[in-house]
Amino acid sequence: MREILHIQGGQCGNQIGAKFWEVVCAEHDIDSTGQYQGNNDLQLERVNVYYNEASCGRFVLRAALMDLGPGTIDSVRSRPYGQIFWPDNFVFGQSGIGNNWAKGHYTEGAELIDSVLDVVRKEAENRDCLCHAPEPKSEARQTPYTCETGPTSAQGSELIQSQDG
């Protein structure tokens, strides 16, 4: 079974990602506490594409969330499905950087990349379906982030370069 590692970043990426996860949870009959509510064996068999099963039988999303400030991450945590994320997979800075691309790429954003890559590496190492590569990589990854001019677009570019390099 294919396994997908989802990486979302910045205000735009995290807002889109939060809504994406609400839809995925509804499609898989996973409630906001991570409990499976369905009765379809095939559906339960395929739940591992997006979820890890915790020791308590609860399903946790296989996702890394990043931002340069805590505000958007706090907003995701406070949403109805905010508790379904693994708490260690939130990576964020201590303050926003005022829509400055250079700070997102060269300074504050670059300082967080290693932490984001650690989360990605940890998730990838725990997967059954890995590509044969020098570094562990998931069979697939999804990365919604802003692709325009903001600081997280710069950080997202740095993250993609780090993963592919």
Stockholm file with secondary structure:
# STOCKHOLM 1.0

chainA/1-165         MREILHIQGGQCGNQIGAKFWEVVCAEHDIDSTGQYQGNNDLQLERVNVYYNEASCGRFVLRAALMDLGPGTIDSVRSRPYGQIFWPDNFVFGQSGIGNNWAKGHYTEGAELIDSVLDVVRKEAENRDCLCHAPEPKSEARQTPYTCETGPTSAQGSELIQSQDG
#=GR chainA/1-165 SS CCCEEEEEEHHHHHHHHHHHHHHHHHHTTBCTTSCBCCCCHHHHHTGGGTEEECTTSCEEECEEEEESSHHHHHHHHHSTTGGGBCGGGEEECSSCCCSCHHHHHHSHHHHHHHHHHHHHHHHHHTCSSBCSSSSCCBSEEECCCCCSSSHHHHHHHHHHHHHHC
#=GC SS_cons         CCCEEEEEEHHHHHHHHHHHHHHHHHHTTBCTTSCBCCCCHHHHHTGGGTEEECTTSCEEECEEEEESSHHHHHHHHHSTTGGGBCGGGEEECSSCCCSCHHHHHHSHHHHHHHHHHHHHHHHHHTCSSBCSSSSCCBSEEECCCCCSSSHHHHHHHHHHHHHHC
//
